[in-house]
Amino acid sequence: MKILVSVLAIALTFALTTKALASEEAHGGGHEDHEALAKKMNSLFPEKKANPEDAKIPAKPELTSPAYFAAITTPSVKLEWKAAADAQEYHVQVATDPNFKWIVAEDYAHKETNYEVTKLEPGKHYFWRVASVRPDNWKTFRKSYFAASMFETPAAK
């Protein structure tokens, strides 16, 4: 019974495809029709042109304040850096370890070139870094390398 059903299915498939192939042959082979249809469809959806502006990698920011290993005696500090070329926003991180495992403050989309860190604890070292970001730049690099520095909050004497 299975063999009979299989033979019937093959015969039906052959009968249907033979008719379709014969009609394509009658219209000139079918290949030209396919190419014309493909050309028409592609004209409806043209390829997007690459914008060289989208491929720009933002420059690495230059940190200005506080100076490396500065002693901060207040419970807050204002981190500052120079605006980087082609940056639209900045990724800022502050941590208590140089590997940035213990992050105490972070902003992925900071718009200004300064960042206020509060609730600093005395007797600690703080590490901070900033990277330039182009949020719509998904085709190439969205973010520059981090520029990093550190400061300390001396223990009260």
C-alpha positions as CSV (number, residue, x, y, z in Angstrom):
1,M,0.0,0.0,0.0
2,K,2.8,2.4,0.9
3,I,4.5,1.7,-2.4
4,L,1.3,2.4,-4.3
5,V,0.8,5.8,-2.5
6,S,4.4,6.7,-3.2
7,V,4.2,5.9,-6.9
8,L,0.9,7.9,-7.1
9,A,2.5,10.9,-5.4
10,I,5.5,10.8,-7.8
11,A,3.3,10.5,-10.9
12,L,1.1,13.4,-9.7
13,T,4.1,15.6,-9.0
14,F,5.6,14.8,-12.4
15,A,2.3,15.6,-14.1
16,L,1.9,19.0,-12.4
17,T,5.5,20.1,-13.0
18,T,5.6,18.9,-16.6
19,K,2.7,21.2,-17.4
20,A,4.4,24.2,-15.7
21,L,7.7,23.6,-17.5
22,A,5.9,23.3,-20.8
23,S,4.1,26.6,-20.3
24,E,7.5,28.3,-19.4
25,E,9.0,26.9,-22.6
26,A,6.2,28.3,-24.7
27,H,7.0,31.8,-23.3
28,G,10.6,31.7,-24.4
29,G,12.3,29.6,-21.8
30,G,11.3,31.2,-18.6
31,H,14.8,32.5,-17.7
32,E,14.3,35.9,-19.2
33,D,10.9,36.2,-17.5
34,H,12.5,35.4,-14.2
35,E,15.3,38.0,-14.7
36,A,12.7,40.7,-15.7
37,L,10.6,39.9,-12.6
38,A,13.7,40.0,-10.4
39,K,14.7,43.4,-11.9
40,K,11.3,44.8,-11.4
41,M,11.1,43.6,-7.7
42,N,14.6,45.0,-7.0
43,S,13.6,48.4,-8.4
44,L,10.8,48.5,-5.8
45,F,13.3,48.0,-3.0
46,P,16.6,49.7,-3.9
47,E,19.8,49.0,-1.9
48,K,20.6,51.4,0.8
49,K,23.6,53.6,0.0
50,A,26.4,53.5,2.6
51,N,26.9,56.8,4.5
52,P,30.6,57.3,5.3
53,E,29.5,59.5,8.2
54,D,28.1,56.3,9.9
55,A,31.4,54.6,9.8
56,K,33.3,57.2,11.9
57,I,34.9,55.9,15.0
58,P,34.6,58.4,17.9
59,A,37.9,59.7,19.3
60,K,39.1,58.8,22.7
61,P,38.3,61.5,25.3
62,E,41.0,63.4,27.1
63,L,40.5,63.4,30.9
64,T,41.2,66.8,32.6
65,S,40.1,66.7,36.2
66,P,40.8,65.5,38.8
67,A,44.5,64.9,38.1
68,Y,45.8,61.3,38.3
69,F,46.1,60.2,42.0
70,A,44.6,63.5,43.3
71,A,43.6,63.5,46.9
72,I,39.9,64.4,47.2
73,T,38.9,65.4,50.7
74,T,35.2,66.1,50.1
75,P,32.4,63.5,49.8
76,S,31.8,64.4,46.1
77,V,34.0,65.1,43.0
78,K,33.3,66.5,39.6
79,L,35.0,64.4,36.9
80,E,35.8,66.4,33.7
81,W,37.1,65.7,30.2
82,K,37.5,67.4,26.9
83,A,34.9,66.8,24.2
84,A,36.0,64.1,21.8
85,A,35.7,64.4,18.0
86,D,32.6,62.5,16.6
87,A,31.3,61.7,20.1
88,Q,27.6,62.1,20.6
89,E,27.5,60.9,24.2
90,Y,29.9,59.3,26.8
91,H,30.0,56.1,28.8
92,V,31.2,56.9,32.3
93,Q,32.3,54.4,35.0
94,V,33.6,54.9,38.5
95,A,34.8,51.9,40.6
96,T,36.8,51.0,43.7
97,D,39.0,48.5,41.8
98,P,41.1,48.9,38.6
99,N,39.3,46.1,36.8
100,F,35.9,47.9,37.3
101,K,34.3,45.0,38.9
102,W,33.0,47.0,41.9
103,I,31.3,49.9,40.1
104,V,29.9,52.7,42.3
105,A,28.6,54.9,39.5
106,E,27.9,54.4,35.8
107,D,26.1,56.3,33.0
108,Y,25.9,54.7,29.5
109,A,24.6,57.8,27.7
110,H,26.0,60.8,29.4
111,K,25.6,64.0,27.3
112,E,27.9,66.5,29.1
113,T,31.7,66.5,29.5
114,N,31.6,66.3,33.3
115,Y,30.1,63.9,35.8
116,E,29.4,64.4,39.5
117,V,30.2,61.5,41.8
118,T,28.7,61.7,45.3
119,K,28.9,59.6,48.5
120,L,32.7,59.0,48.3
121,E,34.0,57.1,51.3
122,P,37.2,58.2,53.0
123,G,40.3,56.0,52.8
124,K,39.6,54.5,49.3
125,H,41.0,54.7,45.8
126,Y,38.5,55.4,43.1
127,F,39.1,54.5,39.4
128,W,37.2,56.2,36.7
129,R,37.1,56.0,32.9
130,V,35.2,57.6,30.0
131,A,34.6,56.4,26.4
132,S,33.1,58.3,23.5
133,V,30.0,56.9,22.1
134,R,28.1,57.2,18.8
135,P,24.8,55.5,19.7
136,D,23.6,55.0,16.1
137,N,26.9,53.6,14.8
138,W,26.0,49.9,14.8
139,K,27.8,49.1,11.5
140,T,31.3,49.8,12.9
141,F,32.6,50.7,16.4
142,R,30.0,52.5,18.5
143,K,32.5,53.3,21.3
144,S,36.1,54.5,21.5
145,Y,38.6,53.1,23.9
146,F,38.3,54.2,27.5
147,A,40.4,56.9,28.9
148,A,41.1,56.1,32.5
149,S,42.4,57.7,35.7
150,M,42.1,57.4,39.4
151,F,41.9,59.5,42.6
152,E,42.0,58.8,46.3
153,T,40.0,59.9,49.3
154,P,42.5,60.0,52.2
155,A,41.3,58.7,55.5
156,A,40.6,61.3,58.2
157,K,43.5,61.9,60.5
